[in-house]
Amino acid sequence: MGAKAAKDPVPRASIPINPVFNWSVGNWMENFYDGMKEGKILGSKCPQCGRVFLPPRMICERCFAKADEWVELPATGTVQACTRASVKVADNGDLVDLESPEIIAMVKHDGADTCIAARLEGDDASVGMRVEAVLNPDAENVLDLLAAYRPLG
């Protein structure tokens, strides 16, 4: 038998698409964002194992119970991980260079069992650093309600 013939390449076409998306945070997360508009940080609590989720989760990943109890958490927490970012995602989805790097931190709020990610003010960060949330209740975009964290002390 002879060698097999190479298959013809699959034709490809490039079609420019610029979709416009409207999305809803849904009934569950709406409570979380409404709380921030009132200056509160709300987490959801599992009624079976007692874990507190921030950001809130509808279902506990450990016992699969509906975490439908809402608890107010303090604005303070501890940095669990952090990184320095030199780019950000623009409104159109493109990556754009930042004028100066920003620190993004994973913060575990006092009383919570999970972490939430946000920008950290300043130019220095370390694991174990104590921080407090900076809320912007007047933000036009719900994703900007948690403006940043600032170091304590």
N, CA and C atoms as a LAMMPS dump frame, in Angstrom:
ITEM: TIMESTEP
0
ITEM: NUMBER OF ATOMS
459
ITEM: BOX BOUNDS ff ff ff
-5.0000000000000000e+02 5.0000000000000000e+02
-5.0000000000000000e+02 5.0000000000000000e+02
-5.0000000000000000e+02 5.0000000000000000e+02
ITEM: ATOMS id mol type element x y z
1 1 1 N 0.83 -1.18 0
2 1 2 C 0 0 0
3 1 3 C 0.873 1.242 0
4 2 1 N 0.409 2.216 -0.678
5 2 2 C 1.134 3.476 -0.767
6 2 3 C 0.829 4.378 0.416
7 3 1 N 1.553 5.449 0.486
8 3 2 C 1.354 6.432 1.564
9 3 3 C 0.009 7.116 1.392
10 4 1 N -0.604 7.465 2.524
11 4 2 C -1.897 8.15 2.477
12 4 3 C -1.697 9.578 2.008
13 5 1 N -2.634 10.055 1.253
14 5 2 C -2.586 11.446 0.783
15 5 3 C -2.989 12.37 1.922
16 6 1 N -2.326 13.509 2.01
17 6 2 C -2.672 14.502 3.034
18 6 3 C -4.067 15.043 2.768
19 7 1 N -4.799 15.279 3.847
20 7 2 C -6.145 15.816 3.69
21 7 3 C -6.061 17.288 3.346
22 8 1 N -7.035 17.741 2.592
23 8 2 C -7.095 19.155 2.255
24 8 3 C -7.359 19.955 3.523
25 9 1 N -6.72 21.11 3.641
26 9 2 C -6.982 21.938 4.836
27 9 3 C -8.44 22.398 4.859
28 10 1 N -8.931 22.565 6.065
29 10 2 C -10.302 23.035 6.237
30 10 3 C -10.331 24.519 5.907
31 11 1 N -11.246 24.931 5.024
32 11 2 C -11.323 26.371 4.718
33 11 3 C -11.739 27.156 5.958
34 12 1 N -11.165 28.33 6.125
35 12 2 C -11.48 29.182 7.267
36 12 3 C -11.897 30.551 6.756
37 13 1 N -12.785 31.143 7.505
38 13 2 C -13.225 32.495 7.164
39 13 3 C -13.204 33.33 8.431
40 14 1 N -12.879 34.572 8.304
41 14 2 C -12.884 35.496 9.426
42 14 3 C -14.08 36.42 9.268
43 15 1 N -14.922 36.396 10.274
44 15 2 C -16.124 37.228 10.234
45 15 3 C -16.068 38.172 11.427
46 16 1 N -15.968 39.464 11.188
47 16 2 C -15.928 40.393 12.33
48 16 3 C -17.271 40.399 13.056
49 17 1 N -17.184 40.212 14.36
50 17 2 C -18.392 40.203 15.184
51 17 3 C -18.164 41.169 16.335
52 18 1 N -19.127 41.995 16.592
53 18 2 C -19.064 42.909 17.719
54 18 3 C -20.376 42.797 18.497
55 19 1 N -20.531 41.699 19.254
56 19 2 C -21.799 41.525 19.954
57 19 3 C -21.946 42.494 21.118
58 20 1 N -23.167 42.886 21.383
59 20 2 C -23.481 43.727 22.525
60 20 3 C -24.198 42.846 23.532
61 21 1 N -23.698 42.84 24.753
62 21 2 C -24.278 41.991 25.784
63 21 3 C -24.942 42.833 26.851
64 22 1 N -26.08 42.411 27.267
65 22 2 C -26.724 42.926 28.459
66 22 3 C -26.844 41.743 29.386
67 23 1 N -26.441 41.903 30.612
68 23 2 C -26.517 40.787 31.533
69 23 3 C -27.119 41.245 32.839
70 24 1 N -27.646 40.293 33.541
71 24 2 C -28.257 40.557 34.821
72 24 3 C -27.485 39.796 35.885
73 25 1 N -27.357 40.385 37.051
74 25 2 C -26.692 39.68 38.134
75 25 3 C -27.609 38.62 38.731
76 26 1 N -28.885 38.647 38.377
77 26 2 C -29.831 37.653 38.871
78 26 3 C -30.34 37.99 40.259
79 27 1 N -31.371 37.297 40.658
80 27 2 C -32.001 37.572 41.946
81 27 3 C -31.057 37.324 43.114
82 28 1 N -30.184 36.324 43.003
83 28 2 C -29.303 35.973 44.114
84 28 3 C -28.277 37.072 44.378
85 29 1 N -27.525 37.438 43.356
86 29 2 C -26.466 38.428 43.539
87 29 3 C -27.017 39.841 43.689
88 30 1 N -28.249 40.06 43.274
89 30 2 C -28.849 41.381 43.424
90 30 3 C -28.87 41.787 44.899
91 31 1 N -29.142 40.849 45.782
92 31 2 C -29.146 41.118 47.217
93 31 3 C -27.757 41.561 47.686
94 32 1 N -26.712 40.911 47.186
95 32 2 C -25.331 41.245 47.522
96 32 3 C -25.003 42.671 47.087
97 33 1 N -25.332 43.006 45.828
98 33 2 C -25.032 44.343 45.318
99 33 3 C -25.908 45.41 45.977
100 34 1 N -27.162 45.095 46.258
101 34 2 C -28.016 46.049 46.968
102 34 3 C -27.454 46.35 48.355
103 35 1 N -26.892 45.335 49.003
104 35 2 C -26.269 45.539 50.3
105 35 3 C -25.112 46.522 50.211
106 36 1 N -24.276 46.388 49.175
107 36 2 C -23.146 47.307 49.027
108 36 3 C -23.62 48.729 48.761
109 37 1 N -24.748 48.87 48.068
110 37 2 C -25.296 50.213 47.851
111 37 3 C -25.701 50.856 49.168
112 38 1 N -25.988 50.034 50.183
113 38 2 C -26.348 50.517 51.517
114 38 3 C -25.136 50.529 52.455
115 39 1 N -23.943 50.252 51.911
116 39 2 C -22.735 50.252 52.724
117 39 3 C -22.5 48.969 53.499
118 40 1 N -23.176 47.879 53.116
119 40 2 C -23.055 46.6 53.818
120 40 3 C -22.379 45.565 52.925
121 41 1 N -21.64 44.675 53.552
122 41 2 C -21.051 43.548 52.831
123 41 3 C -21.789 42.305 53.302
124 42 1 N -22.526 41.681 52.38
125 42 2 C -23.354 40.534 52.711
126 42 3 C -22.774 39.251 52.125
127 43 1 N -22.73 38.226 52.945
128 43 2 C -22.329 36.904 52.492
129 43 3 C -23.492 35.953 52.667
130 44 1 N -23.414 34.816 52.022
131 44 2 C -24.45 33.8 52.206
132 44 3 C -23.889 32.702 53.105
133 45 1 N -24.772 32.114 53.915
134 45 2 C -24.353 31.115 54.89
135 45 3 C -25.082 29.803 54.653
136 46 1 N -24.336 28.715 54.712
137 46 2 C -24.918 27.387 54.553
138 46 3 C -25.592 26.981 55.862
139 47 1 N -26.863 26.573 55.802
140 47 2 C -27.562 26.199 57.029
141 47 3 C -27.089 24.864 57.599
142 48 1 N -26.429 24.038 56.777
143 48 2 C -25.997 22.725 57.272
144 48 3 C -24.603 22.742 57.885
145 49 1 N -23.619 23.29 57.159
146 49 2 C -22.239 23.245 57.665
147 49 3 C -21.771 24.573 58.228
148 50 1 N -22.544 25.651 58.013
149 50 2 C -22.22 26.936 58.588
150 50 3 C -21.19 27.762 57.83
151 51 1 N -20.715 27.267 56.68
152 51 2 C -19.737 28.044 55.901
153 51 3 C -20.365 29.346 55.417
154 52 1 N -19.557 30.404 55.434
155 52 2 C -20.01 31.724 54.979
156 52 3 C -19.253 32.057 53.708
157 53 1 N -20.008 32.38 52.66
158 53 2 C -19.433 32.621 51.338
159 53 3 C -19.451 34.1 50.982
160 54 1 N -18.282 34.593 50.572
161 54 2 C -18.153 35.938 50.033
162 54 3 C -17.167 35.854 48.883
163 55 1 N -17.573 36.115 47.644
164 55 2 C -18.923 36.511 47.255
165 55 3 C -19.928 35.397 47.546
166 56 1 N -21.191 35.789 47.688
167 56 2 C -22.225 34.817 48.033
168 56 3 C -22.347 33.712 46.988
169 57 1 N -22.692 32.547 47.465
170 57 2 C -22.975 31.406 46.584
171 57 3 C -24.351 30.883 46.938
172 58 1 N -25.025 30.419 45.931
173 58 2 C -26.379 29.911 46.145
174 58 3 C -26.34 28.518 46.773
175 59 1 N -25.363 27.707 46.374
176 59 2 C -25.268 26.328 46.832
177 59 3 C -23.908 26.11 47.484
178 60 1 N -23.901 25.46 48.637
179 60 2 C -22.654 25.116 49.316
180 60 3 C -21.973 23.992 48.544
181 61 1 N -20.697 24.193 48.209
182 61 2 C -20.006 23.17 47.428
183 61 3 C -19.581 21.976 48.269
184 62 1 N -19.705 22.069 49.574
185 62 2 C -19.338 20.943 50.442
186 62 3 C -20.515 20.014 50.719
187 63 1 N -21.657 20.583 51.082
188 63 2 C -22.788 19.719 51.446
189 63 3 C -23.98 19.884 50.505
190 64 1 N -23.849 20.758 49.512
191 64 2 C -24.857 20.965 48.469
192 64 3 C -26.191 21.493 48.989
193 65 1 N -26.177 22.08 50.177
194 65 2 C -27.385 22.713 50.708
195 65 3 C -27.506 24.106 50.106
196 66 1 N -28.724 24.611 50.038
197 66 2 C -28.943 25.965 49.552
198 66 3 C -28.511 26.94 50.653
199 67 1 N -27.531 27.78 50.327
200 67 2 C -26.985 28.743 51.293
201 67 3 C -27.841 30.003 51.246
202 68 1 N -29.019 29.928 51.813
203 68 2 C -29.985 31.009 51.648
204 68 3 C -30.106 31.938 52.844
205 69 1 N -29.197 31.822 53.807
206 69 2 C -29.182 32.774 54.916
207 69 3 C -28.178 33.864 54.58
208 70 1 N -28.572 35.118 54.758
209 70 2 C -27.694 36.244 54.475
210 70 3 C -27.137 36.778 55.781
211 71 1 N -25.812 37.009 55.812
212 71 2 C -25.168 37.532 57.002
213 71 3 C -24.357 38.767 56.628
214 72 1 N -24.386 39.768 57.497
215 72 2 C -23.574 40.953 57.26
216 72 3 C -22.181 40.704 57.819
217 73 1 N -21.179 40.992 57.017
218 73 2 C -19.791 40.781 57.405
219 73 3 C -19.121 42.13 57.669
220 74 1 N -18.091 42.133 58.509
221 74 2 C -17.356 43.384 58.702
222 74 3 C -16.598 43.754 57.436
223 75 1 N -16.199 45.004 57.342
224 75 2 C -15.479 45.481 56.163
225 75 3 C -14.015 45.047 56.177
226 76 1 N -13.564 44.446 57.265
227 76 2 C -12.164 44.085 57.413
228 76 3 C -11.886 42.651 57.005
229 77 1 N -10.641 42.416 56.598
230 77 2 C -10.236 41.083 56.209
231 77 3 C -8.726 40.99 56.089
232 78 1 N -8.267 39.848 55.564
233 78 2 C -6.848 39.562 55.452
234 78 3 C -6.517 39.142 54.028
235 79 1 N -5.424 39.675 53.493
236 79 2 C -4.971 39.295 52.158
237 79 3 C -4.46 37.858 52.211
238 80 1 N -5.011 37.005 51.332
239 80 2 C -4.6 35.604 51.243
240 80 3 C -3.631 35.369 50.088
241 81 1 N -3.749 36.196 49.053
242 81 2 C -2.867 36.117 47.877
243 81 3 C -2.954 37.454 47.162
244 82 1 N -1.908 37.796 46.404
245 82 2 C -1.947 39.05 45.661
246 82 3 C -1.01 38.974 44.462
247 83 1 N -1.275 39.837 43.498
248 83 2 C -0.443 39.915 42.307
249 83 3 C -0.434 41.355 41.812
250 84 1 N 0.566 41.692 41.044
251 84 2 C 0.675 43.024 40.455
252 84 3 C 0.241 42.922 38.994
253 85 1 N -0.73 43.727 38.603
254 85 2 C -1.262 43.705 37.242
255 85 3 C -0.771 44.933 36.479
256 86 1 N -0.346 44.716 35.242
257 86 2 C 0.118 45.818 34.39
258 86 3 C -0.851 46.119 33.267
259 87 1 N -1.886 45.277 33.127
260 87 2 C -2.911 45.485 32.104
261 87 3 C -4.277 45.306 32.749
262 88 1 N -5.301 45.811 32.055
263 88 2 C -6.671 45.577 32.49
264 88 3 C -7.521 45.327 31.257
265 89 1 N -8.709 44.819 31.474
266 89 2 C -9.637 44.561 30.384
267 89 3 C -10.475 45.819 30.182
268 90 1 N -10.435 46.363 28.993
269 90 2 C -11.212 47.561 28.667
270 90 3 C -12.674 47.186 28.465
271 91 1 N -13.53 48.198 28.389
272 91 2 C -14.959 47.961 28.189
273 91 3 C -15.243 47.183 26.911
274 92 1 N -14.365 47.333 25.904
275 92 2 C -14.585 46.617 24.641
276 92 3 C -13.982 45.212 24.65
277 93 1 N -13.387 44.803 25.776
278 93 2 C -12.826 43.466 25.891
279 93 3 C -11.345 43.372 25.567
280 94 1 N -10.756 44.446 25.051
281 94 2 C -9.328 44.444 24.743
282 94 3 C -8.511 44.634 26.016
283 95 1 N -7.279 44.105 25.994
284 95 2 C -6.35 44.372 27.082
285 95 3 C -5.663 45.705 26.819
286 96 1 N -5.609 46.541 27.834
287 96 2 C -4.934 47.832 27.709
288 96 3 C -3.911 47.958 28.83
289 97 1 N -2.801 48.605 28.508
290 97 2 C -1.756 48.832 29.497
291 97 3 C -2.224 49.852 30.525
292 98 1 N -1.907 49.605 31.78
293 98 2 C -2.186 50.565 32.845
294 98 3 C -1.051 51.576 32.912
295 99 1 N -1.365 52.805 33.286
296 99 2 C -0.316 53.822 33.431
297 99 3 C 0.68 53.404 34.504
298 100 1 N 0.171 52.823 35.584
299 100 2 C 1.034 52.258 36.619
300 100 3 C 0.389 50.958 37.095
301 101 1 N 1.194 49.995 37.49
302 101 2 C 0.634 48.694 37.907
303 101 3 C -0.321 48.828 39.092
304 102 1 N -1.277 47.907 39.166
305 102 2 C -2.215 47.83 40.281
306 102 3 C -2.029 46.495 40.974
307 103 1 N -2.339 46.462 42.245
308 103 2 C -2.282 45.213 42.992
309 103 3 C -3.695 44.653 43.086
310 104 1 N -3.834 43.39 42.72
311 104 2 C -5.102 42.675 42.851
312 104 3 C -4.919 41.668 43.985
313 105 1 N -5.833 41.689 44.948
314 105 2 C -5.708 40.834 46.124
315 105 3 C -6.918 39.925 46.277
316 106 1 N -6.655 38.747 46.798
317 106 2 C -7.71 37.834 47.241
318 106 3 C -7.837 38.075 48.742
319 107 1 N -9.014 38.557 49.163
320 107 2 C -9.225 38.947 50.558
321 107 3 C -10.246 38.016 51.197
322 108 1 N -9.882 37.513 52.362
323 108 2 C -10.807 36.716 53.169
324 108 3 C -11.317 37.626 54.287
325 109 1 N -12.602 37.985 54.188
326 109 2 C -13.2 38.869 55.191
327 109 3 C -13.302 38.152 56.529
328 110 1 N -13.204 38.927 57.583
329 110 2 C -13.426 38.377 58.915
330 110 3 C -14.834 37.794 58.946
331 111 1 N -14.952 36.556 59.378
332 111 2 C -16.248 35.894 59.443
333 111 3 C -16.614 35.123 58.19
334 112 1 N -15.808 35.21 57.13
335 112 2 C -16.083 34.49 55.883
336 112 3 C -15.134 33.298 55.751
337 113 1 N -15.539 32.331 54.963
338 113 2 C -14.717 31.144 54.72
339 113 3 C -14.12 31.121 53.323
340 114 1 N -14.467 32.084 52.491
341 114 2 C -13.967 32.142 51.12
342 114 3 C -13.403 33.537 50.86
343 115 1 N -12.768 33.695 49.722
344 115 2 C -12.108 34.962 49.376
345 115 3 C -12.826 35.671 48.231
346 116 1 N -12.631 36.978 48.187
347 116 2 C -13.145 37.799 47.105
348 116 3 C -11.964 38.588 46.53
349 117 1 N -11.966 38.795 45.229
350 117 2 C -10.865 39.491 44.556
351 117 3 C -11.236 40.94 44.301
352 118 1 N -10.272 41.826 44.526
353 118 2 C -10.468 43.246 44.244
354 118 3 C -9.109 43.941 44.223
355 119 1 N -9.133 45.171 43.749
356 119 2 C -7.924 45.99 43.702
357 119 3 C -7.549 46.414 45.12
358 120 1 N -6.248 46.5 45.381
359 120 2 C -5.744 46.953 46.665
360 120 3 C -5.07 48.303 46.467
361 121 1 N -5.468 49.297 47.255
362 121 2 C -4.87 50.626 47.143
363 121 3 C -3.41 50.578 47.573
364 122 1 N -2.603 51.468 47.01
365 122 2 C -1.196 51.536 47.361
366 122 3 C -0.351 50.721 46.403
367 123 1 N 0.928 50.654 46.713
368 123 2 C 1.834 49.937 45.808
369 123 3 C 2.585 48.816 46.501
370 124 1 N 2.09 48.403 47.681
371 124 2 C 2.736 47.33 48.405
372 124 3 C 1.662 46.414 48.986
373 125 1 N 1.944 45.127 48.963
374 125 2 C 1 44.159 49.518
375 125 3 C 1.759 42.929 49.965
376 126 1 N 1.184 42.225 50.907
377 126 2 C 1.777 40.966 51.335
378 126 3 C 0.686 40.07 51.895
379 127 1 N 0.926 38.78 51.81
380 127 2 C -0.002 37.814 52.388
381 127 3 C -0.031 38.05 53.894
382 128 1 N -1.224 38.075 54.46
383 128 2 C -1.391 38.335 55.887
384 128 3 C -1.693 39.786 56.21
385 129 1 N -1.58 40.674 55.216
386 129 2 C -1.861 42.096 55.432
387 129 3 C -3.329 42.289 55.787
388 130 1 N -3.589 43.12 56.793
389 130 2 C -4.957 43.442 57.181
390 130 3 C -5.451 44.601 56.321
391 131 1 N -6.678 44.485 55.827
392 131 2 C -7.252 45.476 54.924
393 131 3 C -8.708 45.73 55.288
394 132 1 N -9.241 46.821 54.718
395 132 2 C -10.672 47.095 54.85
396 132 3 C -11.227 47.455 53.479
397 133 1 N -12.477 47.1 53.274
398 133 2 C -13.141 47.36 52.001
399 133 3 C -13.445 48.839 51.852
400 134 1 N -13.299 49.32 50.618
401 134 2 C -13.684 50.683 50.257
402 134 3 C -14.868 50.537 49.306
403 135 1 N -16.047 50.899 49.781
404 135 2 C -17.251 50.777 48.958
405 135 3 C -17.544 52.099 48.274
406 136 1 N -18.126 52.014 47.092
407 136 2 C -18.568 53.186 46.348
408 136 3 C -20.06 52.999 46.049
409 137 1 N -20.935 53.321 47.018
410 137 2 C -22.375 53.079 46.857
411 137 3 C -23.001 53.806 45.673
412 138 1 N -22.329 54.837 45.146
413 138 2 C -22.876 55.611 44.031
414 138 3 C -22.368 55.141 42.673
415 139 1 N -21.632 54.043 42.63
416 139 2 C -21.082 53.555 41.359
417 139 3 C -22.21 53.244 40.38
418 140 1 N -21.992 53.587 39.118
419 140 2 C -22.99 53.309 38.082
420 140 3 C -23.025 51.821 37.734
421 141 1 N -21.882 51.164 37.771
422 141 2 C -21.763 49.752 37.433
423 141 3 C -21.662 48.955 38.734
424 142 1 N -22.493 47.925 38.903
425 142 2 C -22.485 47.154 40.154
426 142 3 C -21.117 46.545 40.437
427 143 1 N -20.345 46.265 39.388
428 143 2 C -19.021 45.675 39.606
429 143 3 C -18.055 46.671 40.228
430 144 1 N -18.403 47.951 40.233
431 144 2 C -17.549 48.978 40.824
432 144 3 C -17.99 49.377 42.235
433 145 1 N -19.019 48.721 42.77
434 145 2 C -19.463 49.035 44.124
435 145 3 C -18.371 48.746 45.15
436 146 1 N -17.645 47.636 44.965
437 146 2 C -16.486 47.343 45.791
438 146 3 C -15.31 47.986 45.066
439 147 1 N -15.003 49.234 45.433
440 147 2 C -14.006 50.022 44.706
441 147 3 C -12.609 49.462 44.893
442 148 1 N -12.277 49.032 46.107
443 148 2 C -10.93 48.545 46.391
444 148 3 C -10.867 48.102 47.841
445 149 1 N -9.681 47.708 48.245
446 149 2 C -9.347 47.507 49.653
447 149 3 C -8.227 48.46 49.995
448 150 1 N -8.193 48.904 51.254
449 150 2 C -7.084 49.756 51.688
450 150 3 C -6.42 49.08 52.87
451 151 1 N -5.09 49.199 52.95
452 151 2 C -4.373 48.603 54.081
453 151 3 C -4.789 49.251 55.408
454 152 1 N -4.852 48.465 56.447
455 152 2 C -5.119 48.972 57.798
456 152 3 C -3.798 49.207 58.503
457 153 1 N -3.766 50.227 59.344
458 153 2 C -2.58 50.484 60.168
459 153 3 C -1.456 50.976 59.349
